[in-house]
Amino acid sequence: MLDRNTKAAYLLDVAISNSHSLYSTITGKLKKYTDIKEKSTTIWQNAYYVVHLVLSTTGIVPNKSHDGLKLLILRPGLYIVT
């Protein structure tokens, strides 16, 4: 997603896993996107955010997902780019 007003980019990563493997899914996602975030911020020189949304099949929502949703406040001027 792109915010044209602030020239910020948001990469949304959504994962749905079992309750038993929730912690390993979160740590795997954090490791996977660390390098991508560093490279993208050096190339674009703008704000670049990676938002992880991890949900379980039983409805458990970890705190990391809440933090990502707070960062991603939908407002006018925010466009989805595929």
N, C-alpha and C positions, 0 to 999 in steps of 0.2 A: 504494500500500500504506500502511496505517496501523499505527503501533505505539501501541497504547492504553496501554501502561505508561508510556512516555516522552512521549506525545502528539506524536509526530513523524510527518511525512508523507513518503513517498518516491514520486517520479514516475519510473517506469521507461520509458526510451526505447530500444527495440531496433531496430537497423538492420543489414541484411546487404547488403554491397556487393561489387563486384569489387575485386581487389587493387590495380588501377591507380587507382581513385577512392577509396581508403580514407581518405587524408588530407583530401580535400575533403568527404567525408561527416562526418568528425569535426568539422571546423571549422564546417560548416553546422549541425550539431546544437547545438554550443556557442553559436553566435550566436542560434539560434532560441529557445532556452530561457532565455536570460539575463534578458530582460524578464519572462517568466512567473515566474521564481524571485524576482525583486525584488518584484513585485506581491504574490505569495502570502505572502512573509514579512512584508510590512507589514500585510496583511489578517489573517492568522491569528495573528501574534505568537508562533508556535511554531517548532520546528525543521522546516524544509522542505528536502528534498534532491532534486536531480535526478540520477538515475543513468543514465549513457549506456552502453549495451552495444552495441558495434559489432564485428561479425564480418565476415570476408571469406569468399567462396565457396571459397577454397582452404585455409581453416583458420587464417589469420593473425589473432591476437588482439592488438590494440594495448594499450599500457600503460594508457591511459585506461580501458579496460574492466576491467582488473585492479583499478584503484583503485576503480571503482564496485562491483565484487563484494566487495571488502574492506569497503566502507562498508555494504553490504547483507548483514548476517549474519542468516540466517533463524533465528528463535528463537520460542518460544511467545509468544503475544500479538501477533504480527504478522499482520494481516488484509489480504486482497486486496479492494479496493473497485473495482467497475467502474462 
